[in-house]
Amino acid sequence: MHNSGAATGDDGGAPTRKRQTLAVGAAGGDAVHMSRRILGAPLALALGAVLVLTSLVLAPASVAACSCAWFDAPTARDQAIHVFEGVLVNAIPASDAAPGRAVFRVDRVWKGRVSRTFTVQATIGLTMCPPHLEVGQRYILYTAGSDAAPRVEACTRFAGGESLETERRALGTPTQTYPTTAP
């Protein structure tokens, strides 16, 4: 029989000391798993800190990309080509051949020649900057461009919803009105 300083098991197999070592390791916690847990916590904390710092650094850039400063209503009216109120009845997304268009059923006009049904160039769909136009909603819009090609640009002054009445008061009496449509 071979004696290496380790007792053999009752079945003559592997040394008992090795079994005891494995048993002690399992009972006291696996050293490999413990070191992974000990190293994993700081690593997870560091990754979390990197994500938080990245979001703080990038968030102001995305907000600043759409920081709109508006003139008061009378100044905006003076600078606009058209100022009108109406309900958006159709939104046509841009294509390779044409820019996006928004079609309005107009009720009130404060500036410019605006027909009862009036179409303006506008970015339709997902945009970062206002106005975010929705079919069926009522707006007061200030256009840029020309009489032939009016457009609503990013950060163009506009009013919708609860701010309509305040905007109407600021603009004063319309120069032209059409029969009102809902909503």
C-alpha positions in Angstrom: 0.0 0.0 0.0 1.2 3.4 -0.9 1.4 6.0 2.0 1.6 9.6 0.9 0.7 11.0 4.3 -3.0 11.1 3.4 -5.5 8.5 4.6 -7.4 6.6 2.0 -11.1 6.2 2.1 -12.8 3.0 3.2 -13.3 1.9 -0.3 -9.5 2.3 -1.0 -10.3 5.3 -3.3 -9.3 8.9 -3.1 -7.6 10.3 0.0 -10.0 11.3 2.8 -8.2 14.6 3.4 -9.1 15.8 -0.1 -12.7 15.0 0.5 -12.6 16.8 3.8 -11.0 19.9 2.1 -13.8 19.9 -0.4 -16.3 19.5 2.3 -14.9 22.3 4.4 -14.8 24.5 1.2 -18.4 23.8 0.5 -19.5 24.3 4.1 -17.6 27.5 4.6 -18.5 29.0 1.2 -16.8 28.4 -2.1 -13.7 30.6 -2.2 -14.0 31.1 -6.0 -17.6 32.3 -5.7 -16.8 34.4 -2.7 -14.0 36.2 -4.6 -16.3 36.7 -7.6 -18.9 38.2 -5.3 -16.3 40.4 -3.6 -14.9 41.6 -6.9 -18.3 41.8 -8.6 -19.9 44.3 -6.2 -17.2 47.0 -6.8 -17.3 46.3 -10.5 -21.1 46.6 -10.7 -20.9 49.8 -8.6 -18.3 51.3 -10.9 -20.4 50.4 -14.0 -23.4 52.0 -12.4 -21.5 55.2 -11.7 -20.3 55.3 -15.3 -23.8 55.0 -16.5 -25.1 57.7 -14.2 -22.2 60.1 -15.1 -22.7 59.4 -18.8 -26.5 60.2 -18.6 -25.7 63.4 -16.7 -23.1 64.5 -19.3 -25.3 63.6 -22.3 -28.7 64.8 -21.0 -27.9 68.5 -21.1 -26.7 68.2 -24.7 -30.0 66.6 -25.8 -32.0 69.3 -23.9 -29.9 72.1 -25.3 -30.5 70.8 -28.8 -34.1 72.0 -28.5 -33.9 75.0 -26.3 -36.5 77.4 -27.8 -36.7 81.0 -26.9 -39.9 82.8 -28.1 -40.6 86.4 -28.6 -43.8 87.8 -27.2 -46.9 87.4 -29.3 -46.9 90.9 -30.9 -43.1 90.7 -31.8 -43.6 87.2 -33.2 -46.6 88.4 -35.2 -44.5 91.2 -36.7 -41.8 88.8 -37.7 -44.1 86.1 -39.1 -45.4 85.9 -42.7 -48.8 84.5 -41.5 -50.5 84.2 -38.1 -53.6 82.1 -38.0 -55.7 79.8 -35.9 -57.2 76.5 -37.2 -57.6 72.8 -36.7 -55.1 70.4 -38.2 -57.1 68.3 -40.6 -54.3 66.4 -42.4 -50.6 65.7 -41.8 -48.6 64.6 -44.8 -45.1 63.2 -43.9 -42.1 64.3 -46.0 -41.0 62.2 -49.0 -38.0 62.3 -51.3 -40.0 64.5 -53.6 -41.6 66.9 -51.1 -41.3 68.3 -47.6 -43.9 67.4 -44.9 -47.1 69.4 -45.1 -49.8 70.2 -42.6 -53.3 71.2 -43.8 -55.4 73.4 -41.6 -59.1 74.4 -41.5 -58.6 78.0 -40.6 -61.0 80.0 -38.3 -59.0 83.2 -37.5 -56.3 85.2 -39.2 -54.1 87.9 -37.6 -51.6 88.4 -40.4 -51.1 87.5 -44.1 -53.4 86.1 -46.8 -54.6 82.8 -45.4 -57.4 80.8 -47.1 -60.0 78.7 -45.3 -58.0 75.6 -46.1 -54.3 76.4 -45.6 -51.3 74.2 -46.2 -47.9 74.9 -44.6 -44.6 73.0 -44.8 -43.9 71.3 -41.5 -42.0 68.5 -40.0 -44.5 65.7 -39.3 -43.8 62.8 -37.0 -41.1 62.4 -34.4 -39.3 65.6 -33.7 -37.4 66.9 -30.7 -38.5 70.5 -31.0 -42.0 71.9 -30.9 -44.5 72.3 -32.3 -45.6 68.7 -32.2 -48.7 68.8 -34.4 -51.5 66.3 -34.1 -54.5 65.9 -36.5 -57.7 67.1 -34.9 -56.1 69.6 -32.6 -56.5 73.4 -32.7 -53.5 75.7 -32.9 -52.4 79.3 -33.4 -49.4 79.2 -35.7 -46.8 81.7 -36.8 -45.2 80.9 -40.2 -41.9 81.7 -41.8 -41.0 81.4 -45.4 -43.1 83.2 -48.0 -46.7 83.6 -49.1 -46.0 81.0 -51.8 -44.3 78.5 -49.4 -45.2 79.1 -45.8 -43.6 76.9 -43.3 -43.6 76.1 -39.6 -40.1 75.7 -38.3 -38.7 74.0 -35.3 -39.2 76.2 -32.2 -41.8 78.4 -34.1 -44.0 80.1 -31.6 -47.4 78.4 -31.4 -50.3 77.9 -29.1 -52.6 75.0 -28.5 -54.9 73.6 -25.9 -55.3 75.7 -22.8 -52.9 78.4 -24.0 -55.1 79.3 -27.0 -57.2 81.9 -25.1 -54.2 83.7 -23.7 -52.6 83.8 -27.1 -55.8 85.2 -28.7 -55.8 88.0 -26.1 -52.2 88.8 -26.8 -52.8 89.0 -30.5 -55.9 91.2 -30.3 -58.6 91.3 -32.9 -58.2 89.1 -36.0 -58.1 90.7 -39.4 -60.2 88.0 -40.9 -62.5 85.2 -39.5 -64.1 82.1 -41.0 -66.9 80.1 -39.4 -65.5 78.3 -36.4 -65.0 74.5 -36.4 -64.6 72.1 -33.5 -62.7 71.3 -31.3 
